[in-house]
Amino acid sequence: MTDYLIIGADAAGLSAAVQIKRKQPKASIKIINKGKIISYGACGIPYVLSGDIDSPDKLIHFTPESFERERGVPVEISREAISLMPEEHTVRIKDLVTGEVTTEEYGKVLIGTGAVPIKLPFLDYELDGIFNLHTIEDLRRVIAYIERKEPKRAVVIGAGNVGLELVEALDKLQMEILIFEVKKEPVANWPQTVQKAVLDKIREKGVQFFSETAVEAVSKTGSVLKILAGGKEYEADILFSVVGTSPATGFCQDSLETLGNGAILVDKKGLTSIRDVYAAGDCATAYHKVLDRSVYWPLGSAANKMGRIAGLNMCGEDISFPGVVGTQIFKFFELSLAKTGLSRSEAQREGIDVEAFSASRPDKAGYYPGAVTVAIELTVDKSTEKVIGANIVCEGSAASTIDTVAAAIYGGMSVRELGWFDSAYSPPYAPVWNALIMAALKALRI
């Protein structure tokens, strides 16, 4: 029997393994992983494609060999969990090289299988020129295709964060780009101020954006892809399907409580509905501090923290994950876009009576060279005067101010406290009255 079995060798699983090894160095720990590549920075994939990062290998933190050498825990690759039997404390595992199926008995198990790309039913993903862009293997296939075919016209299905980062990369490769999005606006889950800034930038860059337009069919004639969308036909040399991800939990959904999308429900300690079965990362839920409930939040930052906490609790600690507040940031051409907590519309959907307050200020002293405008919108709970959200649109690094708001939300800070917050000032770095402070003071009518 293996004392600690970990399924999945990326952010959550490896974080858990390191903590278990540190706390219980003599325990038997085994990690299995479906793919051959472990521990890589998937968020960096668009920047390799664009050439900002010069090799896919730069995204790989550990190989199975280096992880065992440096952390003392073996990783078995090409091994897929195909069923969980918690009443027997066993997992059935398939060797993807030999096809052999074995049964592994565990003391405690962590599921860290991550997420997989959502696949559109009308797309043949085996067709040359059609890609998901989710793994290092995907990235290498795309790079090879571009080098071989030199595509000039690209179609991107999906205008979320990742889709937009991909659009920027393709623009750097001097491709003509068409985006198809079923929602009315790009980044549909973001506040309107961010959506407008993104849409303006799309138009400025000459990218064709087709809103409320579903792709209905894709075929290939010779080397040309034929895309039927909104009743019209378009042509492209390469197509990317970037419409989100779903939890990779098919093998255990019958055994555990899940959300409707298959994300495994866990408590703040990473424990599932079954004793000795833990889960963390993009296959599991996370506690949302503002909403006070479990949500699906597939981000690497949360996965690392949740995996670390689950690993510690598996070997006897008693640590609770304080939760996420919805902090995100991404880059789109010159724009830096960030949000945390709840926007006004999100809060209203939750039945929270809020007001929003906006301000625009330079990121440095106005007279200092290179100053750019930072626009921020704060969401304030009317009944408590607490800050419960914000979004930022700017250029450069000033969008990291979102972390200050996230800290304020974590600490239950009122907008009055935030308005008089002792923020740093120096002409090269910040003005005396920055956008965050000014938005808070507007809320105070001062």
C-alpha angles and dihedrals in degrees: 000000000000113000093211123020118188120194110203129030106220136086101322099033097046092044089054093046093053092053094046091050091049094049099037108023094171096052120105111249126181129184122196125190131188096213131055095235119069136183104019135152103246091178089067094059097098090051092055090050091051092049096245086117111041102214141023086228089069088069095058112094099180138009117210088257096049093046092053091045096048102031102028097234123115120230119205111204130201090034118124128195106229102175140010120215104185095173088063095036089236140124125202110224129193122210102222092203100050100020091231116148119211135175120236120199116210140187092209130357134203120203110210101154095138123205138305129216117268108246122214112231095226095053124091101213091189090063113109109254098027116104148174110205105211110111140040088253089055090050094051091050091051093048091049091048093050092049091048102040103025093214117208102187125048134188120206118194108204131034101212124123095284093044091053093048087052091050090056091050092050090048089056087054087056096244125151105242134208119188121199117196128174092206123076096244136031116257088022094188093056128087120275094251090060093044091053093049091050093047091049090051092048090055093044091055093050094244114152111235120192109191124195087014120130121201106235104183142358127200136165130233112185105313095335124097115218113210121194110200131157090355093302132101124233132181130223141166096217134019132199124198107206105161101135139274138271129209115272094230105119092120095058108028092102091057103043140047112259142173118254091270093054099259109149113245112233134173124235090278094055094253118142127213089279126070115254092011116111132177136190143166130029093344093059142055126258129211112251110213097203096043092039093220143086117279137173107257111166104188128132094232092058092041092057093048095045092047092051092050094045091050092051092048092048090062099046108283122126107219127146125208106237091211143240125283096199101265116172137159134181141167126235113181105300094346126099111199127188141166140175136182117359128334119221093263093046091050092049091052087055091052095251116143105227144161127212124217125193135197137171123205138155116269090229134025105303092241094051115102116257098022114160131190121263116200117195134179120197124202113211128188105234096209097050102022087227122146107244103168151358143183130203133202119187145113125262127010101322091097086080084080083087087080089064090056091046089054090049090053091047090051095046091241119180121230087245091059091046092050091061095036113145099242124177120264130194125133096244092049113028144353123246090253109036125192094258094054092045093052090051092049090051087057088055091049089234 
